[in-house]
Amino acid sequence: MLYYLITSQNYKTFKSVEDRVKGIAYVEDITHLCSHEPHPWHIWLTSKVAKLIKVESLFAILVIVSALIAASMTQISISLFIIGSLVVLLFSLWVCGLVGIEQVAHYVSCQELLKDKEDTLAMYIEAEEQDKENIEKLIKSDAELHLYKVDI
């Protein structure tokens, strides 16, 4: 798979290319993620990581205590409840990790590639190797578009 970031300042050209590329590859308009102002998720992630860890730790303690209480009240072994608790905890951590991971990746790649650029519109493209020439030809046909290859 090939990953591209296309930017432009001309809305009509941007939408025209977006419509043409949609037939060839996966296209996502990520203009809202590529501004030079800090994205709210960036601020949230950097200031709330400690709180997230605290909440996950408290949740883990709550699940383990609940499992021990449930095991003492029933005839089922404690190890079975602990295994069930671990499964619930791992699922919780997995879901927390999946929330917004793609958006965060797009945001980081935009910030790295467009450090000093003032383009206002941005599009993310995922394409197959065989479509590389078609996409590059579409982009290079218009001087108002800028093509960046994203390394993932």
Phi and psi in radians as a Rosetta constraint file:
Dihedral C 1 N 2 CA 2 C 2 CIRCULARHARMONIC -1.979 0.35
Dihedral N 2 CA 2 C 2 N 3 CIRCULARHARMONIC 2.490 0.35
Dihedral C 2 N 3 CA 3 C 3 CIRCULARHARMONIC -2.184 0.35
Dihedral N 3 CA 3 C 3 N 4 CIRCULARHARMONIC 2.278 0.35
Dihedral C 3 N 4 CA 4 C 4 CIRCULARHARMONIC -2.261 0.35
Dihedral N 4 CA 4 C 4 N 5 CIRCULARHARMONIC 2.672 0.35
Dihedral C 4 N 5 CA 5 C 5 CIRCULARHARMONIC -2.110 0.35
Dihedral N 5 CA 5 C 5 N 6 CIRCULARHARMONIC 2.159 0.35
Dihedral C 5 N 6 CA 6 C 6 CIRCULARHARMONIC -2.004 0.35
Dihedral N 6 CA 6 C 6 N 7 CIRCULARHARMONIC 2.301 0.35
Dihedral C 6 N 7 CA 7 C 7 CIRCULARHARMONIC -2.211 0.35
Dihedral N 7 CA 7 C 7 N 8 CIRCULARHARMONIC 2.746 0.35
Dihedral C 7 N 8 CA 8 C 8 CIRCULARHARMONIC -2.863 0.35
Dihedral N 8 CA 8 C 8 N 9 CIRCULARHARMONIC 2.880 0.35
Dihedral C 8 N 9 CA 9 C 9 CIRCULARHARMONIC -1.946 0.35
Dihedral N 9 CA 9 C 9 N 10 CIRCULARHARMONIC -0.156 0.35
Dihedral C 9 N 10 CA 10 C 10 CIRCULARHARMONIC -1.748 0.35
Dihedral N 10 CA 10 C 10 N 11 CIRCULARHARMONIC 1.997 0.35
Dihedral C 10 N 11 CA 11 C 11 CIRCULARHARMONIC -1.130 0.35
Dihedral N 11 CA 11 C 11 N 12 CIRCULARHARMONIC -0.765 0.35
Dihedral C 11 N 12 CA 12 C 12 CIRCULARHARMONIC -1.099 0.35
Dihedral N 12 CA 12 C 12 N 13 CIRCULARHARMONIC -0.784 0.35
Dihedral C 12 N 13 CA 13 C 13 CIRCULARHARMONIC -1.105 0.35
Dihedral N 13 CA 13 C 13 N 14 CIRCULARHARMONIC -0.754 0.35
Dihedral C 13 N 14 CA 14 C 14 CIRCULARHARMONIC -1.026 0.35
Dihedral N 14 CA 14 C 14 N 15 CIRCULARHARMONIC -0.855 0.35
Dihedral C 14 N 15 CA 15 C 15 CIRCULARHARMONIC -1.176 0.35
Dihedral N 15 CA 15 C 15 N 16 CIRCULARHARMONIC -0.635 0.35
Dihedral C 15 N 16 CA 16 C 16 CIRCULARHARMONIC -1.083 0.35
Dihedral N 16 CA 16 C 16 N 17 CIRCULARHARMONIC -0.825 0.35
Dihedral C 16 N 17 CA 17 C 17 CIRCULARHARMONIC -1.173 0.35
Dihedral N 17 CA 17 C 17 N 18 CIRCULARHARMONIC -0.675 0.35
Dihedral C 17 N 18 CA 18 C 18 CIRCULARHARMONIC -1.024 0.35
Dihedral N 18 CA 18 C 18 N 19 CIRCULARHARMONIC -0.767 0.35
Dihedral C 18 N 19 CA 19 C 19 CIRCULARHARMONIC -1.141 0.35
Dihedral N 19 CA 19 C 19 N 20 CIRCULARHARMONIC -0.670 0.35
Dihedral C 19 N 20 CA 20 C 20 CIRCULARHARMONIC -1.241 0.35
Dihedral N 20 CA 20 C 20 N 21 CIRCULARHARMONIC -0.660 0.35
Dihedral C 20 N 21 CA 21 C 21 CIRCULARHARMONIC -1.313 0.35
Dihedral N 21 CA 21 C 21 N 22 CIRCULARHARMONIC -0.467 0.35
Dihedral C 21 N 22 CA 22 C 22 CIRCULARHARMONIC -0.985 0.35
Dihedral N 22 CA 22 C 22 N 23 CIRCULARHARMONIC -0.523 0.35
Dihedral C 22 N 23 CA 23 C 23 CIRCULARHARMONIC -1.302 0.35
Dihedral N 23 CA 23 C 23 N 24 CIRCULARHARMONIC -0.310 0.35
Dihedral C 23 N 24 CA 24 C 24 CIRCULARHARMONIC -1.793 0.35
Dihedral N 24 CA 24 C 24 N 25 CIRCULARHARMONIC -0.722 0.35
Dihedral C 24 N 25 CA 25 C 25 CIRCULARHARMONIC -2.525 0.35
Dihedral N 25 CA 25 C 25 N 26 CIRCULARHARMONIC 3.021 0.35
Dihedral C 25 N 26 CA 26 C 26 CIRCULARHARMONIC -1.320 0.35
Dihedral N 26 CA 26 C 26 N 27 CIRCULARHARMONIC 2.270 0.35
Dihedral C 26 N 27 CA 27 C 27 CIRCULARHARMONIC -2.211 0.35
Dihedral N 27 CA 27 C 27 N 28 CIRCULARHARMONIC 2.380 0.35
Dihedral C 27 N 28 CA 28 C 28 CIRCULARHARMONIC -2.397 0.35
Dihedral N 28 CA 28 C 28 N 29 CIRCULARHARMONIC 2.217 0.35
Dihedral C 28 N 29 CA 29 C 29 CIRCULARHARMONIC -1.391 0.35
Dihedral N 29 CA 29 C 29 N 30 CIRCULARHARMONIC 2.003 0.35
Dihedral C 29 N 30 CA 30 C 30 CIRCULARHARMONIC -2.069 0.35
Dihedral N 30 CA 30 C 30 N 31 CIRCULARHARMONIC 0.569 0.35
Dihedral C 30 N 31 CA 31 C 31 CIRCULARHARMONIC -0.973 0.35
Dihedral N 31 CA 31 C 31 N 32 CIRCULARHARMONIC -0.705 0.35
Dihedral C 31 N 32 CA 32 C 32 CIRCULARHARMONIC -1.131 0.35
Dihedral N 32 CA 32 C 32 N 33 CIRCULARHARMONIC -0.325 0.35
Dihedral C 32 N 33 CA 33 C 33 CIRCULARHARMONIC -1.650 0.35
Dihedral N 33 CA 33 C 33 N 34 CIRCULARHARMONIC -0.214 0.35
Dihedral C 33 N 34 CA 34 C 34 CIRCULARHARMONIC -1.846 0.35
Dihedral N 34 CA 34 C 34 N 35 CIRCULARHARMONIC 0.304 0.35
Dihedral C 34 N 35 CA 35 C 35 CIRCULARHARMONIC -1.351 0.35
Dihedral N 35 CA 35 C 35 N 36 CIRCULARHARMONIC 2.885 0.35
Dihedral C 35 N 36 CA 36 C 36 CIRCULARHARMONIC -1.499 0.35
Dihedral N 36 CA 36 C 36 N 37 CIRCULARHARMONIC -0.110 0.35
Dihedral C 36 N 37 CA 37 C 37 CIRCULARHARMONIC -1.393 0.35
Dihedral N 37 CA 37 C 37 N 38 CIRCULARHARMONIC 2.572 0.35
Dihedral C 37 N 38 CA 38 C 38 CIRCULARHARMONIC -1.046 0.35
Dihedral N 38 CA 38 C 38 N 39 CIRCULARHARMONIC 2.318 0.35
Dihedral C 38 N 39 CA 39 C 39 CIRCULARHARMONIC -1.264 0.35
Dihedral N 39 CA 39 C 39 N 40 CIRCULARHARMONIC 2.487 0.35
Dihedral C 39 N 40 CA 40 C 40 CIRCULARHARMONIC -0.964 0.35
Dihedral N 40 CA 40 C 40 N 41 CIRCULARHARMONIC -0.592 0.35
Dihedral C 40 N 41 CA 41 C 41 CIRCULARHARMONIC -1.176 0.35
Dihedral N 41 CA 41 C 41 N 42 CIRCULARHARMONIC -0.600 0.35
Dihedral C 41 N 42 CA 42 C 42 CIRCULARHARMONIC -1.093 0.35
Dihedral N 42 CA 42 C 42 N 43 CIRCULARHARMONIC -0.809 0.35
Dihedral C 42 N 43 CA 43 C 43 CIRCULARHARMONIC -1.103 0.35
Dihedral N 43 CA 43 C 43 N 44 CIRCULARHARMONIC -0.777 0.35
Dihedral C 43 N 44 CA 44 C 44 CIRCULARHARMONIC -1.095 0.35
Dihedral N 44 CA 44 C 44 N 45 CIRCULARHARMONIC -0.786 0.35
Dihedral C 44 N 45 CA 45 C 45 CIRCULARHARMONIC -1.122 0.35
Dihedral N 45 CA 45 C 45 N 46 CIRCULARHARMONIC -0.720 0.35
Dihedral C 45 N 46 CA 46 C 46 CIRCULARHARMONIC -1.304 0.35
Dihedral N 46 CA 46 C 46 N 47 CIRCULARHARMONIC -0.517 0.35
Dihedral C 46 N 47 CA 47 C 47 CIRCULARHARMONIC -1.657 0.35
Dihedral N 47 CA 47 C 47 N 48 CIRCULARHARMONIC -0.267 0.35
Dihedral C 47 N 48 CA 48 C 48 CIRCULARHARMONIC -1.947 0.35
Dihedral N 48 CA 48 C 48 N 49 CIRCULARHARMONIC 0.074 0.35
Dihedral C 48 N 49 CA 49 C 49 CIRCULARHARMONIC -1.068 0.35
Dihedral N 49 CA 49 C 49 N 50 CIRCULARHARMONIC -0.765 0.35
Dihedral C 49 N 50 CA 50 C 50 CIRCULARHARMONIC -1.084 0.35
Dihedral N 50 CA 50 C 50 N 51 CIRCULARHARMONIC -0.699 0.35
Dihedral C 50 N 51 CA 51 C 51 CIRCULARHARMONIC -1.162 0.35
Dihedral N 51 CA 51 C 51 N 52 CIRCULARHARMONIC -0.658 0.35
Dihedral C 51 N 52 CA 52 C 52 CIRCULARHARMONIC -1.105 0.35
Dihedral N 52 CA 52 C 52 N 53 CIRCULARHARMONIC -0.750 0.35
Dihedral C 52 N 53 CA 53 C 53 CIRCULARHARMONIC -1.111 0.35
Dihedral N 53 CA 53 C 53 N 54 CIRCULARHARMONIC -0.711 0.35
Dihedral C 53 N 54 CA 54 C 54 CIRCULARHARMONIC -1.098 0.35
Dihedral N 54 CA 54 C 54 N 55 CIRCULARHARMONIC -0.798 0.35
Dihedral C 54 N 55 CA 55 C 55 CIRCULARHARMONIC -1.110 0.35
Dihedral N 55 CA 55 C 55 N 56 CIRCULARHARMONIC -0.762 0.35
Dihedral C 55 N 56 CA 56 C 56 CIRCULARHARMONIC -1.108 0.35
Dihedral N 56 CA 56 C 56 N 57 CIRCULARHARMONIC -0.674 0.35
Dihedral C 56 N 57 CA 57 C 57 CIRCULARHARMONIC -1.153 0.35
Dihedral N 57 CA 57 C 57 N 58 CIRCULARHARMONIC -0.780 0.35
Dihedral C 57 N 58 CA 58 C 58 CIRCULARHARMONIC -1.106 0.35
Dihedral N 58 CA 58 C 58 N 59 CIRCULARHARMONIC -0.678 0.35
Dihedral C 58 N 59 CA 59 C 59 CIRCULARHARMONIC -1.105 0.35
Dihedral N 59 CA 59 C 59 N 60 CIRCULARHARMONIC -0.717 0.35
Dihedral C 59 N 60 CA 60 C 60 CIRCULARHARMONIC -1.097 0.35
Dihedral N 60 CA 60 C 60 N 61 CIRCULARHARMONIC -0.770 0.35
Dihedral C 60 N 61 CA 61 C 61 CIRCULARHARMONIC -1.102 0.35
Dihedral N 61 CA 61 C 61 N 62 CIRCULARHARMONIC -0.753 0.35
Dihedral C 61 N 62 CA 62 C 62 CIRCULARHARMONIC -1.065 0.35
Dihedral N 62 CA 62 C 62 N 63 CIRCULARHARMONIC -0.749 0.35
Dihedral C 62 N 63 CA 63 C 63 CIRCULARHARMONIC -1.154 0.35
Dihedral N 63 CA 63 C 63 N 64 CIRCULARHARMONIC -0.746 0.35
Dihedral C 63 N 64 CA 64 C 64 CIRCULARHARMONIC -1.153 0.35
Dihedral N 64 CA 64 C 64 N 65 CIRCULARHARMONIC -0.776 0.35
Dihedral C 64 N 65 CA 65 C 65 CIRCULARHARMONIC -1.099 0.35
Dihedral N 65 CA 65 C 65 N 66 CIRCULARHARMONIC -0.747 0.35
Dihedral C 65 N 66 CA 66 C 66 CIRCULARHARMONIC -1.077 0.35
Dihedral N 66 CA 66 C 66 N 67 CIRCULARHARMONIC -0.695 0.35
Dihedral C 66 N 67 CA 67 C 67 CIRCULARHARMONIC -1.145 0.35
Dihedral N 67 CA 67 C 67 N 68 CIRCULARHARMONIC -0.720 0.35
Dihedral C 67 N 68 CA 68 C 68 CIRCULARHARMONIC -1.143 0.35
Dihedral N 68 CA 68 C 68 N 69 CIRCULARHARMONIC -0.734 0.35
Dihedral C 68 N 69 CA 69 C 69 CIRCULARHARMONIC -1.124 0.35
Dihedral N 69 CA 69 C 69 N 70 CIRCULARHARMONIC -0.781 0.35
Dihedral C 69 N 70 CA 70 C 70 CIRCULARHARMONIC -1.116 0.35
Dihedral N 70 CA 70 C 70 N 71 CIRCULARHARMONIC -0.662 0.35
Dihedral C 70 N 71 CA 71 C 71 CIRCULARHARMONIC -1.181 0.35
Dihedral N 71 CA 71 C 71 N 72 CIRCULARHARMONIC -0.632 0.35
Dihedral C 71 N 72 CA 72 C 72 CIRCULARHARMONIC -1.277 0.35
Dihedral N 72 CA 72 C 72 N 73 CIRCULARHARMONIC -0.416 0.35
Dihedral C 72 N 73 CA 73 C 73 CIRCULARHARMONIC -1.559 0.35
Dihedral N 73 CA 73 C 73 N 74 CIRCULARHARMONIC -0.267 0.35
Dihedral C 73 N 74 CA 74 C 74 CIRCULARHARMONIC -2.097 0.35
Dihedral N 74 CA 74 C 74 N 75 CIRCULARHARMONIC 3.105 0.35
Dihedral C 74 N 75 CA 75 C 75 CIRCULARHARMONIC -1.609 0.35
Dihedral N 75 CA 75 C 75 N 76 CIRCULARHARMONIC -0.013 0.35
Dihedral C 75 N 76 CA 76 C 76 CIRCULARHARMONIC -1.383 0.35
Dihedral N 76 CA 76 C 76 N 77 CIRCULARHARMONIC 2.531 0.35
Dihedral C 76 N 77 CA 77 C 77 CIRCULARHARMONIC -1.180 0.35
Dihedral N 77 CA 77 C 77 N 78 CIRCULARHARMONIC 2.700 0.35
Dihedral C 77 N 78 CA 78 C 78 CIRCULARHARMONIC -1.129 0.35
Dihedral N 78 CA 78 C 78 N 79 CIRCULARHARMONIC -0.646 0.35
Dihedral C 78 N 79 CA 79 C 79 CIRCULARHARMONIC -1.084 0.35
Dihedral N 79 CA 79 C 79 N 80 CIRCULARHARMONIC -0.615 0.35
Dihedral C 79 N 80 CA 80 C 80 CIRCULARHARMONIC -1.140 0.35
Dihedral N 80 CA 80 C 80 N 81 CIRCULARHARMONIC -0.717 0.35
Dihedral C 80 N 81 CA 81 C 81 CIRCULARHARMONIC -1.194 0.35
Dihedral N 81 CA 81 C 81 N 82 CIRCULARHARMONIC -0.636 0.35
Dihedral C 81 N 82 CA 82 C 82 CIRCULARHARMONIC -1.180 0.35
Dihedral N 82 CA 82 C 82 N 83 CIRCULARHARMONIC -0.715 0.35
Dihedral C 82 N 83 CA 83 C 83 CIRCULARHARMONIC -1.092 0.35
Dihedral N 83 CA 83 C 83 N 84 CIRCULARHARMONIC -0.771 0.35
Dihedral C 83 N 84 CA 84 C 84 CIRCULARHARMONIC -1.062 0.35
Dihedral N 84 CA 84 C 84 N 85 CIRCULARHARMONIC -0.697 0.35
Dihedral C 84 N 85 CA 85 C 85 CIRCULARHARMONIC -1.113 0.35
Dihedral N 85 CA 85 C 85 N 86 CIRCULARHARMONIC -0.737 0.35
Dihedral C 85 N 86 CA 86 C 86 CIRCULARHARMONIC -1.109 0.35
Dihedral N 86 CA 86 C 86 N 87 CIRCULARHARMONIC -0.678 0.35
Dihedral C 86 N 87 CA 87 C 87 CIRCULARHARMONIC -1.086 0.35
Dihedral N 87 CA 87 C 87 N 88 CIRCULARHARMONIC -0.774 0.35
Dihedral C 87 N 88 CA 88 C 88 CIRCULARHARMONIC -1.096 0.35
Dihedral N 88 CA 88 C 88 N 89 CIRCULARHARMONIC -0.746 0.35
Dihedral C 88 N 89 CA 89 C 89 CIRCULARHARMONIC -1.124 0.35
Dihedral N 89 CA 89 C 89 N 90 CIRCULARHARMONIC -0.780 0.35
Dihedral C 89 N 90 CA 90 C 90 CIRCULARHARMONIC -1.118 0.35
Dihedral N 90 CA 90 C 90 N 91 CIRCULARHARMONIC -0.678 0.35
Dihedral C 90 N 91 CA 91 C 91 CIRCULARHARMONIC -1.097 0.35
Dihedral N 91 CA 91 C 91 N 92 CIRCULARHARMONIC -0.727 0.35
Dihedral C 91 N 92 CA 92 C 92 CIRCULARHARMONIC -1.072 0.35
Dihedral N 92 CA 92 C 92 N 93 CIRCULARHARMONIC -0.795 0.35
Dihedral C 92 N 93 CA 93 C 93 CIRCULARHARMONIC -1.133 0.35
Dihedral N 93 CA 93 C 93 N 94 CIRCULARHARMONIC -0.676 0.35
Dihedral C 93 N 94 CA 94 C 94 CIRCULARHARMONIC -1.100 0.35
Dihedral N 94 CA 94 C 94 N 95 CIRCULARHARMONIC -0.781 0.35
Dihedral C 94 N 95 CA 95 C 95 CIRCULARHARMONIC -1.121 0.35
Dihedral N 95 CA 95 C 95 N 96 CIRCULARHARMONIC -0.730 0.35
Dihedral C 95 N 96 CA 96 C 96 CIRCULARHARMONIC -1.067 0.35
Dihedral N 96 CA 96 C 96 N 97 CIRCULARHARMONIC -0.634 0.35
Dihedral C 96 N 97 CA 97 C 97 CIRCULARHARMONIC -1.260 0.35
Dihedral N 97 CA 97 C 97 N 98 CIRCULARHARMONIC -0.487 0.35
Dihedral C 97 N 98 CA 98 C 98 CIRCULARHARMONIC -1.425 0.35
Dihedral N 98 CA 98 C 98 N 99 CIRCULARHARMONIC -0.373 0.35
Dihedral C 98 N 99 CA 99 C 99 CIRCULARHARMONIC -1.142 0.35
Dihedral N 99 CA 99 C 99 N 100 CIRCULARHARMONIC 1.943 0.35
Dihedral C 99 N 100 CA 100 C 100 CIRCULARHARMONIC 1.286 0.35
Dihedral N 100 CA 100 C 100 N 101 CIRCULARHARMONIC 0.217 0.35
Dihedral C 100 N 101 CA 101 C 101 CIRCULARHARMONIC -1.124 0.35
Dihedral N 101 CA 101 C 101 N 102 CIRCULARHARMONIC -0.623 0.35
Dihedral C 101 N 102 CA 102 C 102 CIRCULARHARMONIC -1.195 0.35
Dihedral N 102 CA 102 C 102 N 103 CIRCULARHARMONIC -0.727 0.35
Dihedral C 102 N 103 CA 103 C 103 CIRCULARHARMONIC -1.130 0.35
Dihedral N 103 CA 103 C 103 N 104 CIRCULARHARMONIC -0.693 0.35
Dihedral C 103 N 104 CA 104 C 104 CIRCULARHARMONIC -1.133 0.35
Dihedral N 104 CA 104 C 104 N 105 CIRCULARHARMONIC -0.688 0.35
Dihedral C 104 N 105 CA 105 C 105 CIRCULARHARMONIC -1.110 0.35
Dihedral N 105 CA 105 C 105 N 106 CIRCULARHARMONIC -0.737 0.35
Dihedral C 105 N 106 CA 106 C 106 CIRCULARHARMONIC -1.102 0.35
Dihedral N 106 CA 106 C 106 N 107 CIRCULARHARMONIC -0.750 0.35
Dihedral C 106 N 107 CA 107 C 107 CIRCULARHARMONIC -1.065 0.35
Dihedral N 107 CA 107 C 107 N 108 CIRCULARHARMONIC -0.803 0.35
Dihedral C 107 N 108 CA 108 C 108 CIRCULARHARMONIC -1.131 0.35
Dihedral N 108 CA 108 C 108 N 109 CIRCULARHARMONIC -0.763 0.35
Dihedral C 108 N 109 CA 109 C 109 CIRCULARHARMONIC -1.136 0.35
Dihedral N 109 CA 109 C 109 N 110 CIRCULARHARMONIC -0.654 0.35
Dihedral C 109 N 110 CA 110 C 110 CIRCULARHARMONIC -1.081 0.35
Dihedral N 110 CA 110 C 110 N 111 CIRCULARHARMONIC -0.808 0.35
Dihedral C 110 N 111 CA 111 C 111 CIRCULARHARMONIC -1.133 0.35
Dihedral N 111 CA 111 C 111 N 112 CIRCULARHARMONIC -0.630 0.35
Dihedral C 111 N 112 CA 112 C 112 CIRCULARHARMONIC -1.259 0.35
Dihedral N 112 CA 112 C 112 N 113 CIRCULARHARMONIC -0.748 0.35
Dihedral C 112 N 113 CA 113 C 113 CIRCULARHARMONIC -1.399 0.35
Dihedral N 113 CA 113 C 113 N 114 CIRCULARHARMONIC -0.526 0.35
Dihedral C 113 N 114 CA 114 C 114 CIRCULARHARMONIC -1.950 0.35
Dihedral N 114 CA 114 C 114 N 115 CIRCULARHARMONIC 0.777 0.35
Dihedral C 114 N 115 CA 115 C 115 CIRCULARHARMONIC -0.932 0.35
Dihedral N 115 CA 115 C 115 N 116 CIRCULARHARMONIC -0.957 0.35
Dihedral C 115 N 116 CA 116 C 116 CIRCULARHARMONIC -2.009 0.35
Dihedral N 116 CA 116 C 116 N 117 CIRCULARHARMONIC 0.202 0.35
Dihedral C 116 N 117 CA 117 C 117 CIRCULARHARMONIC -1.482 0.35
Dihedral N 117 CA 117 C 117 N 118 CIRCULARHARMONIC 2.592 0.35
Dihedral C 117 N 118 CA 118 C 118 CIRCULARHARMONIC -1.940 0.35
Dihedral N 118 CA 118 C 118 N 119 CIRCULARHARMONIC 0.410 0.35
Dihedral C 118 N 119 CA 119 C 119 CIRCULARHARMONIC -1.165 0.35
Dihedral N 119 CA 119 C 119 N 120 CIRCULARHARMONIC 2.456 0.35
Dihedral C 119 N 120 CA 120 C 120 CIRCULARHARMONIC -1.732 0.35
Dihedral N 120 CA 120 C 120 N 121 CIRCULARHARMONIC -0.375 0.35
Dihedral C 120 N 121 CA 121 C 121 CIRCULARHARMONIC -1.988 0.35
Dihedral N 121 CA 121 C 121 N 122 CIRCULARHARMONIC 2.419 0.35
Dihedral C 121 N 122 CA 122 C 122 CIRCULARHARMONIC -2.441 0.35
Dihedral N 122 CA 122 C 122 N 123 CIRCULARHARMONIC 2.484 0.35
Dihedral C 122 N 123 CA 123 C 123 CIRCULARHARMONIC -2.360 0.35
Dihedral N 123 CA 123 C 123 N 124 CIRCULARHARMONIC 2.378 0.35
Dihedral C 123 N 124 CA 124 C 124 CIRCULARHARMONIC -1.824 0.35
Dihedral N 124 CA 124 C 124 N 125 CIRCULARHARMONIC 2.318 0.35
Dihedral C 124 N 125 CA 125 C 125 CIRCULARHARMONIC -2.222 0.35
Dihedral N 125 CA 125 C 125 N 126 CIRCULARHARMONIC 2.321 0.35
Dihedral C 125 N 126 CA 126 C 126 CIRCULARHARMONIC -1.980 0.35
Dihedral N 126 CA 126 C 126 N 127 CIRCULARHARMONIC 2.111 0.35
Dihedral C 126 N 127 CA 127 C 127 CIRCULARHARMONIC -2.331 0.35
Dihedral N 127 CA 127 C 127 N 128 CIRCULARHARMONIC 2.735 0.35
Dihedral C 127 N 128 CA 128 C 128 CIRCULARHARMONIC -1.382 0.35
Dihedral N 128 CA 128 C 128 N 129 CIRCULARHARMONIC 2.793 0.35
Dihedral C 128 N 129 CA 129 C 129 CIRCULARHARMONIC -1.011 0.35
Dihedral N 129 CA 129 C 129 N 130 CIRCULARHARMONIC -0.677 0.35
Dihedral C 129 N 130 CA 130 C 130 CIRCULARHARMONIC -1.213 0.35
Dihedral N 130 CA 130 C 130 N 131 CIRCULARHARMONIC -0.317 0.35
Dihedral C 130 N 131 CA 131 C 131 CIRCULARHARMONIC -1.639 0.35
Dihedral N 131 CA 131 C 131 N 132 CIRCULARHARMONIC 0.050 0.35
Dihedral C 131 N 132 CA 132 C 132 CIRCULARHARMONIC -1.004 0.35
Dihedral N 132 CA 132 C 132 N 133 CIRCULARHARMONIC -0.847 0.35
Dihedral C 132 N 133 CA 133 C 133 CIRCULARHARMONIC -1.118 0.35
Dihedral N 133 CA 133 C 133 N 134 CIRCULARHARMONIC -0.727 0.35
Dihedral C 133 N 134 CA 134 C 134 CIRCULARHARMONIC -1.092 0.35
Dihedral N 134 CA 134 C 134 N 135 CIRCULARHARMONIC -0.775 0.35
Dihedral C 134 N 135 CA 135 C 135 CIRCULARHARMONIC -1.169 0.35
Dihedral N 135 CA 135 C 135 N 136 CIRCULARHARMONIC -0.808 0.35
Dihedral C 135 N 136 CA 136 C 136 CIRCULARHARMONIC -1.111 0.35
Dihedral N 136 CA 136 C 136 N 137 CIRCULARHARMONIC -0.621 0.35
Dihedral C 136 N 137 CA 137 C 137 CIRCULARHARMONIC -1.155 0.35
Dihedral N 137 CA 137 C 137 N 138 CIRCULARHARMONIC -0.723 0.35
Dihedral C 137 N 138 CA 138 C 138 CIRCULARHARMONIC -1.081 0.35
Dihedral N 138 CA 138 C 138 N 139 CIRCULARHARMONIC -0.736 0.35
Dihedral C 138 N 139 CA 139 C 139 CIRCULARHARMONIC -1.272 0.35
Dihedral N 139 CA 139 C 139 N 140 CIRCULARHARMONIC -0.746 0.35
Dihedral C 139 N 140 CA 140 C 140 CIRCULARHARMONIC -1.280 0.35
Dihedral N 140 CA 140 C 140 N 141 CIRCULARHARMONIC -0.204 0.35
Dihedral C 140 N 141 CA 141 C 141 CIRCULARHARMONIC -1.263 0.35
Dihedral N 141 CA 141 C 141 N 142 CIRCULARHARMONIC -0.275 0.35
Dihedral C 141 N 142 CA 142 C 142 CIRCULARHARMONIC -2.196 0.35
Dihedral N 142 CA 142 C 142 N 143 CIRCULARHARMONIC 2.168 0.35
Dihedral C 142 N 143 CA 143 C 143 CIRCULARHARMONIC -1.268 0.35
Dihedral N 143 CA 143 C 143 N 144 CIRCULARHARMONIC -0.278 0.35
Dihedral C 143 N 144 CA 144 C 144 CIRCULARHARMONIC -1.408 0.35
Dihedral N 144 CA 144 C 144 N 145 CIRCULARHARMONIC -0.143 0.35
Dihedral C 144 N 145 CA 145 C 145 CIRCULARHARMONIC -1.753 0.35
Dihedral N 145 CA 145 C 145 N 146 CIRCULARHARMONIC 2.531 0.35
Dihedral C 145 N 146 CA 146 C 146 CIRCULARHARMONIC -2.139 0.35
Dihedral N 146 CA 146 C 146 N 147 CIRCULARHARMONIC 2.263 0.35
Dihedral C 146 N 147 CA 147 C 147 CIRCULARHARMONIC -1.900 0.35
Dihedral N 147 CA 147 C 147 N 148 CIRCULARHARMONIC 2.252 0.35
Dihedral C 147 N 148 CA 148 C 148 CIRCULARHARMONIC -2.182 0.35
Dihedral N 148 CA 148 C 148 N 149 CIRCULARHARMONIC 2.358 0.35
Dihedral C 148 N 149 CA 149 C 149 CIRCULARHARMONIC -1.551 0.35
Dihedral N 149 CA 149 C 149 N 150 CIRCULARHARMONIC 2.238 0.35
Dihedral C 149 N 150 CA 150 C 150 CIRCULARHARMONIC -1.720 0.35
Dihedral N 150 CA 150 C 150 N 151 CIRCULARHARMONIC 2.210 0.35
Dihedral C 150 N 151 CA 151 C 151 CIRCULARHARMONIC -1.660 0.35
Dihedral N 151 CA 151 C 151 N 152 CIRCULARHARMONIC 2.124 0.35
